[in-house]
Amino acid sequence: MRKYCGFLFYIHAKNTLQSRSFGITLLLYNLYLMTKQQIIATFDPSQPGLADATIFGLPFSAEQSEIIIIPVPWEVTVSYGAGASDGPEAVLDASFQVDLNHQDFPELWKLGIYYDEAPEHWKINSNSYKALAQPIIHALEKGEDLNNHPSLLSDLETINKVCRDLHTEVKEKVLFWTKQGKKVVLLGGDHSTPLGYYEALASIHDNFGILHLDAHMDLRIAYEGFTFSHASIMYNALQLPQISKIVQVGIRDFCEQEVEVVQKSNGRVLVNTDADLKAETFAGITWAEQCDAIIATLPQKVCVSFDIDGMYPWYCPNTGTPVPGGFSFEQATYLFNKLAASGKDIIGFDLVEVAPGENDDWDGNVGARMLFHMCGMLAKNSGMNVGQKISFQRK
């Protein structure tokens, strides 16, 4: 467990976005005077992380970091439990408790992972337009026809435009960093948030697949009238011709329309339901064998999309749409390690639907640790030096 600390030149500020930015500015003023190797030589990863530094308490600037995390605090179309827009900040806050000496990737921290703060208007718009969306959702839940409510139809059109604008801005941010040679990942927010990320990847790569871990298919067509609903992200991804395959894992909640989308995809969408995977396990097939089979169905280039509710609900009790069943933290990381070593090219990943509880930081804690592991997966697969796996005497 790592707590907070600071250097002598460092002014400790309160834990708010404004003061965090102030603290980072002061910290980076000093760090810019040092080379990256000098920073690594003077930074002790066994000591507490820097309180208002970037994510995981790391001492690097964006320019010195190999991996850039783009947080997207957004949940306009939330249809059940709320809180995903607070996920990025919850993960960031919890990240300072993550020990950097990861068993699989002990030198990952030296590469640098930087948290690129979201524009303020993203969270403001999320709150404003989520409130605007609620009457639309309530009307549909009562069986009403929106055509009888011109004002709601107008609001729906406005919301769809604002969501489209967000995805355009996300795409621009992703491309800004990729043009500088950075590996870029997205941290949601609800599951609608990665669309602009996929669009950016599609502008770079002609053919890639998505390894989609989730409790839900997310293949609804404009769910509740929202073109960019969290429940429609994979349907929207299918509209990008560069995405040649979506391989879903852990699915255990879906509707008739989504089944039709899968069946009409001509093999473009492959589904590994939780029930099917568990039945194979009960029959003696190992998770290692299942992982190999899943990875074999992916194209050469892969983006990972991880909705935290793919795991057992006790890992993410406050996520928006929890479903009984799922897989463990260790099963997910095992699959990611297998993918990293498979010879496939991982071109990015997103982690979404982490929602903090009111009285604890458990969801953020789990999200932060998964994020760190996934950064290791991406770095190792990209040929970066993450160190040798740490082995211990067991007998």
PELINLIN-V127341 format. One record per residue. N is the residue number from 1. RES is the residue in one small letter. OMEGA is omega in whole degrees, 0 to 359 (* if undefined). Layout:
n:N res:RES omega:OMEGA
n:N res:RES omega:OMEGA
This chain:
n:1 res:m omega:180
n:2 res:r omega:176
n:3 res:k omega:182
n:4 res:y omega:173
n:5 res:c omega:177
n:6 res:g omega:174
n:7 res:f omega:181
n:8 res:l omega:182
n:9 res:f omega:190
n:10 res:y omega:178
n:11 res:i omega:181
n:12 res:h omega:181
n:13 res:a omega:179
n:14 res:k omega:187
n:15 res:n omega:173
n:16 res:t omega:180
n:17 res:l omega:182
n:18 res:q omega:181
n:19 res:s omega:177
n:20 res:r omega:178
n:21 res:s omega:178
n:22 res:f omega:180
n:23 res:g omega:179
n:24 res:i omega:180
n:25 res:t omega:179
n:26 res:l omega:181
n:27 res:l omega:184
n:28 res:l omega:176
n:29 res:y omega:179
n:30 res:n omega:183
n:31 res:l omega:178
n:32 res:y omega:178
n:33 res:l omega:182
n:34 res:m omega:172
n:35 res:t omega:179
n:36 res:k omega:180
n:37 res:q omega:176
n:38 res:q omega:178
n:39 res:i omega:179
n:40 res:i omega:182
n:41 res:a omega:184
n:42 res:t omega:181
n:43 res:f omega:180
n:44 res:d omega:182
n:45 res:p omega:178
n:46 res:s omega:179
n:47 res:q omega:178
n:48 res:p omega:178
n:49 res:g omega:181
n:50 res:l omega:193
n:51 res:a omega:182
n:52 res:d omega:174
n:53 res:a omega:179
n:54 res:t omega:188
n:55 res:i omega:183
n:56 res:f omega:179
n:57 res:g omega:184
n:58 res:l omega:188
n:59 res:p omega:188
n:60 res:f omega:172
n:61 res:s omega:177
n:62 res:a omega:182
n:63 res:e omega:181
n:64 res:q omega:185
n:65 res:s omega:178
n:66 res:e omega:184
n:67 res:i omega:178
n:68 res:i omega:177
n:69 res:i omega:177
n:70 res:i omega:178
n:71 res:p omega:179
n:72 res:v omega:182
n:73 res:p omega:192
n:74 res:w omega:176
n:75 res:e omega:186
n:76 res:v omega:187
n:77 res:t omega:182
n:78 res:v omega:186
n:79 res:s omega:180
n:80 res:y omega:179
n:81 res:g omega:180
n:82 res:a omega:175
n:83 res:g omega:183
n:84 res:a omega:179
n:85 res:s omega:176
n:86 res:d omega:183
n:87 res:g omega:181
n:88 res:p omega:180
n:89 res:e omega:178
n:90 res:a omega:178
n:91 res:v omega:179
n:92 res:l omega:181
n:93 res:d omega:182
n:94 res:a omega:186
n:95 res:s omega:181
n:96 res:f omega:178
n:97 res:q omega:182
n:98 res:v omega:175
n:99 res:d omega:187
n:100 res:l omega:183
n:101 res:n omega:182
n:102 res:h omega:185
n:103 res:q omega:181
n:104 res:d omega:186
n:105 res:f omega:189
n:106 res:p omega:180
n:107 res:e omega:178
n:108 res:l omega:185
n:109 res:w omega:182
n:110 res:k omega:179
n:111 res:l omega:182
n:112 res:g omega:175
n:113 res:i omega:187
n:114 res:y omega:180
n:115 res:y omega:181
n:116 res:d omega:187
n:117 res:e omega:181
n:118 res:a omega:173
n:119 res:p omega:184
n:120 res:e omega:185
n:121 res:h omega:177
n:122 res:w omega:181
n:123 res:k omega:178
n:124 res:i omega:179
n:125 res:n omega:178
n:126 res:s omega:180
n:127 res:n omega:184
n:128 res:s omega:185
n:129 res:y omega:170
n:130 res:k omega:177
n:131 res:a omega:179
n:132 res:l omega:182
n:133 res:a omega:186
n:134 res:q omega:177
n:135 res:p omega:177
n:136 res:i omega:180
n:137 res:i omega:181
n:138 res:h omega:179
n:139 res:a omega:179
n:140 res:l omega:179
n:141 res:e omega:177
n:142 res:k omega:177
n:143 res:g omega:182
n:144 res:e omega:178
n:145 res:d omega:182
n:146 res:l omega:178
n:147 res:n omega:177
n:148 res:n omega:182
n:149 res:h omega:182
n:150 res:p omega:181
n:151 res:s omega:178
n:152 res:l omega:177
n:153 res:l omega:177
n:154 res:s omega:178
n:155 res:d omega:179
n:156 res:l omega:178
n:157 res:e omega:178
n:158 res:t omega:181
n:159 res:i omega:179
n:160 res:n omega:179
n:161 res:k omega:180
n:162 res:v omega:178
n:163 res:c omega:178
n:164 res:r omega:179
n:165 res:d omega:178
n:166 res:l omega:183
n:167 res:h omega:177
n:168 res:t omega:179
n:169 res:e omega:177
n:170 res:v omega:179
n:171 res:k omega:180
n:172 res:e omega:178
n:173 res:k omega:180
n:174 res:v omega:182
n:175 res:l omega:177
n:176 res:f omega:183
n:177 res:w omega:180
n:178 res:t omega:178
n:179 res:k omega:176
n:180 res:q omega:176
n:181 res:g omega:182
n:182 res:k omega:167
n:183 res:k omega:187
n:184 res:v omega:176
n:185 res:v omega:182
n:186 res:l omega:179
n:187 res:l omega:179
n:188 res:g omega:23
n:189 res:g omega:177
n:190 res:d omega:189
n:191 res:h omega:173
n:192 res:s omega:192
n:193 res:t omega:184
n:194 res:p omega:186
n:195 res:l omega:178
n:196 res:g omega:176
n:197 res:y omega:178
n:198 res:y omega:179
n:199 res:e omega:177
n:200 res:a omega:178
n:201 res:l omega:181
n:202 res:a omega:177
n:203 res:s omega:180
n:204 res:i omega:186
n:205 res:h omega:182
n:206 res:d omega:186
n:207 res:n omega:175
n:208 res:f omega:179
n:209 res:g omega:176
n:210 res:i omega:170
n:211 res:l omega:192
n:212 res:h omega:177
n:213 res:l omega:189
n:214 res:d omega:170
n:215 res:a omega:186
n:216 res:h omega:177
n:217 res:m omega:183
n:218 res:d omega:180
n:219 res:l omega:178
n:220 res:r omega:181
n:221 res:i omega:180
n:222 res:a omega:183
n:223 res:y omega:181
n:224 res:e omega:179
n:225 res:g omega:182
n:226 res:f omega:181
n:227 res:t omega:185
n:228 res:f omega:177
n:229 res:s omega:173
n:230 res:h omega:181
n:231 res:a omega:183
n:232 res:s omega:188
n:233 res:i omega:182
n:234 res:m omega:172
n:235 res:y omega:179
n:236 res:n omega:177
n:237 res:a omega:179
n:238 res:l omega:179
n:239 res:q omega:176
n:240 res:l omega:185
n:241 res:p omega:180
n:242 res:q omega:178
n:243 res:i omega:187
n:244 res:s omega:184
n:245 res:k omega:169
n:246 res:i omega:180
n:247 res:v omega:186
n:248 res:q omega:183
n:249 res:v omega:175
n:250 res:g omega:185
n:251 res:i omega:179
n:252 res:r omega:178
n:253 res:d omega:183
n:254 res:f omega:182
n:255 res:c omega:182
n:256 res:e omega:180
n:257 res:q omega:181
n:258 res:e omega:176
n:259 res:v omega:179
n:260 res:e omega:178
n:261 res:v omega:179
n:262 res:v omega:184
n:263 res:q omega:180
n:264 res:k omega:184
n:265 res:s omega:180
n:266 res:n omega:177
n:267 res:g omega:178
n:268 res:r omega:175
n:269 res:v omega:177
n:270 res:l omega:188
n:271 res:v omega:172
n:272 res:n omega:182
n:273 res:t omega:178
n:274 res:d omega:181
n:275 res:a omega:180
n:276 res:d omega:179
n:277 res:l omega:180
n:278 res:k omega:179
n:279 res:a omega:177
n:280 res:e omega:178
n:281 res:t omega:180
n:282 res:f omega:180
n:283 res:a omega:174
n:284 res:g omega:178
n:285 res:i omega:185
n:286 res:t omega:176
n:287 res:w omega:177
n:288 res:a omega:179
n:289 res:e omega:179
n:290 res:q omega:178
n:291 res:c omega:178
n:292 res:d omega:181
n:293 res:a omega:179
n:294 res:i omega:182
n:295 res:i omega:181
n:296 res:a omega:181
n:297 res:t omega:182
n:298 res:l omega:172
n:299 res:p omega:185
n:300 res:q omega:180
n:301 res:k omega:188
n:302 res:v omega:167
n:303 res:c omega:180
n:304 res:v omega:174
n:305 res:s omega:186
n:306 res:f omega:169
n:307 res:d omega:186
n:308 res:i omega:180
n:309 res:d omega:171
n:310 res:g omega:180
n:311 res:m omega:175
n:312 res:y omega:185
n:313 res:p omega:181
n:314 res:w omega:174
n:315 res:y omega:186
n:316 res:c omega:188
n:317 res:p omega:183
n:318 res:n omega:177
n:319 res:t omega:191
n:320 res:g omega:184
n:321 res:t omega:181
n:322 res:p omega:179
n:323 res:v omega:177
n:324 res:p omega:182
n:325 res:g omega:179
n:326 res:g omega:181
n:327 res:f omega:184
n:328 res:s omega:174
n:329 res:f omega:183
n:330 res:e omega:176
n:331 res:q omega:179
n:332 res:a omega:182
n:333 res:t omega:177
n:334 res:y omega:177
n:335 res:l omega:180
n:336 res:f omega:177
n:337 res:n omega:177
n:338 res:k omega:180
n:339 res:l omega:181
n:340 res:a omega:183
n:341 res:a omega:190
n:342 res:s omega:187
n:343 res:g omega:173
n:344 res:k omega:179
n:345 res:d omega:178
n:346 res:i omega:185
n:347 res:i omega:178
n:348 res:g omega:175
n:349 res:f omega:171
n:350 res:d omega:176
n:351 res:l omega:189
n:352 res:v omega:173
n:353 res:e omega:169
n:354 res:v omega:180
n:355 res:a omega:183
n:356 res:p omega:173
n:357 res:g omega:181
n:358 res:e omega:188
n:359 res:n omega:179
n:360 res:d omega:182
n:361 res:d omega:184
n:362 res:w omega:182
n:363 res:d omega:178
n:364 res:g omega:178
n:365 res:n omega:179
n:366 res:v omega:180
n:367 res:g omega:181
n:368 res:a omega:181
n:369 res:r omega:176
n:370 res:m omega:179
n:371 res:l omega:180
n:372 res:f omega:179
n:373 res:h omega:181
n:374 res:m omega:173
n:375 res:c omega:176
n:376 res:g omega:177
n:377 res:m omega:181
n:378 res:l omega:182
n:379 res:a omega:181
n:380 res:k omega:180
n:381 res:n omega:181
n:382 res:s omega:178
n:383 res:g omega:178
n:384 res:m omega:181
n:385 res:n omega:178
n:386 res:v omega:180
n:387 res:g omega:179
n:388 res:q omega:178
n:389 res:k omega:180
n:390 res:i omega:178
n:391 res:s omega:181
n:392 res:f omega:174
n:393 res:q omega:184
n:394 res:r omega:180
n:395 res:k omega:*
